[in-house]
Amino acid sequence: KAFLHRLRSCWSRADSSSSSVAHIDSDGLLDVEWWIDKLSSPVQGSRIFMTDSPLPVVTLKSDAAGEIGWGYVVDGVLHWSRWLPETVTKHHIQYKELVALVHCMQEYGELLVNRIVRFGVDNSGVCYAANKLSSRCPTLMTLLRQLANAQCDHNADAIAVHVSRRFNELADLATRFQVLEEFAQYLPNDIACPVAGQ
């Protein structure tokens, strides 16, 4: 659906003006090109989920703070990052929350092949957008297309479920401190944090 969004906008403009012709703009053409590429692939079809052969489910939780940064834990590794000053003021919290999901799917895509990835997120709006792969926000759509591409590239399915903050403590820690040393004491022994240069 992420790659129908711009085409639907072209159709909606024609429909609202009672025109019998829909003009596909440059953004709509990007959707067309994506579909041509996918339909030209030798591997085509829809995903089939067999009840007698369920796919493995990978569960992880992520979080973001509006002014500090974001983080998530997967396979015993904590990923976290600080926002650039311009990101703090330019983007809304839904965009910031979605960054972690996109990063995970791109970073761990090779390990998530033929799996369902279940993200625990404490923002219900992000859950809705991630599962729908559609939003009225153009900047959010940029991330949703990256999320959709990652799922296609790795034959994985991402779903987002809402969790309250009290069930998301570890990922929440990554959004409360400026440097690793400040919250390293709170990390469980089985959680490692990658260090730049190692």
N, C-alpha and C positions, 0 to 999 in steps of 0.2 A: 504493500500500500504506500510505502514511502516514495516509490517511484511512479505513482499515479497522481500524487498530490498536485504537481504543477500542471499536468494535463487536465485534471479536473477543474483547476482554476481557469484554464482557457475555455473549457466547455461552459463553466458557470457564467463567465462574462458574456458569452454568446447567448446563453439561455435567458439571462436577465435583460438583455437588449432585444429579445425576440428575433435575433438574427438566425438565419438558416445555415450560416457558415461560421465555424469556429476557427479563429486565427491562432495558430500555435506560435507563441513567442519564443525567444531564445531559451528561457527557462524550461518551457514545455518541450523544446527540442532535446534538452538534456535528458529528460525522461524517455523520450522516443529512442535516443541513442542507447540508453541503458537496456531497454527492452530488446532492441535489435541485437545487441551483444549477447544477452542472455538466451534469446531464442535461436541464436546461431550456434550455441554451445551443443556439443554432442550429448550432454547430459541434460535431459529435460523432464518435466513432470512435477507433480506435487508430492509433498512429504506424506507418507502413510505411517501412522502409528499403530503397531500391532499390539493388541491387548495381551497376547500370549508371549510377547517378546518386548517388554518395555525397555525404553532407552535409559541408560544411566543418568541420574540427576546430580548435577554439581550445585551445591548451595553455598552462597557467599553473601556477605552483607557489605554495604558501602554507605558512605555518608559524605556530605559536603557542608561547609559553612560559608556564609555569604562573604565574609571579610578575611578568612584565614586560608582555607584550602580544602582538600578532599582526600579521601583514603578508602581503601578496601583491603580485605584479607582473603587470599585464595591459596589453597594448598600449603598453608603454614607460612606464607610470605605476606608481609604487610607492605602495601604500596601507598605512598602518600606524597602530596605535593602542595606547595604554596601557590596562591594566585598571584599573578602579576598585578601591580596596582591598577592598570587600565582594565583588567578583567573584573576586578572588584566593583568598579563603578559602571562598566558597560553592560554586563550580563546579569540576568535575573537568576534567582535561586534554582529554578527548574533546570535551566541550562547547566548550572554548576553541578547539580546532583547527577545529571545524565552523563557528564564527562567520565565519571568513574566506570559506568557500565560500558561505554564505548572503549575506554582504555583497556579494560579487562578483556573484552572480546577480541581486540586487536593484538594485545600482548600475549594472550594465552590461547589464541585461536587454534593452533596446532594441537593443543592438549584437549580441546573441547570438541573435536570432531565426533559427530554422531552422538552428541550428548544434549541434554536439556540443561541450560544454565538458569538457575533460579536466583534472582537477585532480591535480597531483602533491602528495601528502601523505605525511609521514614517520611517520604513525601508522596502523598496519594496522587497528586497531579502528574508526577513523573512516572508513576506506575501506569497510569491511564495512557499517557503519551507513548511510553515504551512498548506497551502491549498493542496499542492501536497503530503504532508507527506513523502517526500523523499528528500535526499540531497546526494551529493558526499562526504560530510564531515562526518567522523565516529562519532565525538563528537556531531555534530548536530543531527545525527540519533538517538543517545542515548536519547536526549530530545524529538525528534519526536515520538519515540516509547512510551515514557511516556505520551505524549499528546494523542496519539491514544488510549492507554489503558484507560485513564481517560474518553474519549468519550464513549468507549465501556462499561465501568463500570457504567456510569451514564446515558447512553442512551441519550447523548447530542451531538450536532454537533457544532464544533468550526470552524469559518471562520475568516480570517484575511483580513482587508481592509486597504489600504494605506491612511494615513492622514498626512497632512503637519504639521510641528511643531507649526504653529500659531493656529491650531485647537486642539492642544494637550498640552495646557499650564499647566494644573494641574499636569498631570503625568510627564511632563518635569521638573517641580519644584523638584520632588523627586530625580532627577538625578543631581541637581545643588548644593546641600548643603550637608554637612557632618553630621549634627545633626538636629533633628526635630526642635529645638528651633530657628534655623536660618531661617526656612521658615514657621513656624507656623502662623506668622502674615499674610501670603498670602493665607491661606486656607479659603475657604468660610465657613460660619457658619454651613452649613448643612453637612460638611465633618468632620468625626472623625478619629483620628489616634490611633490604638491600642497601648497600652503601655505595655511593658513586666512586668509580675507579676500582672496584673489587669484583 
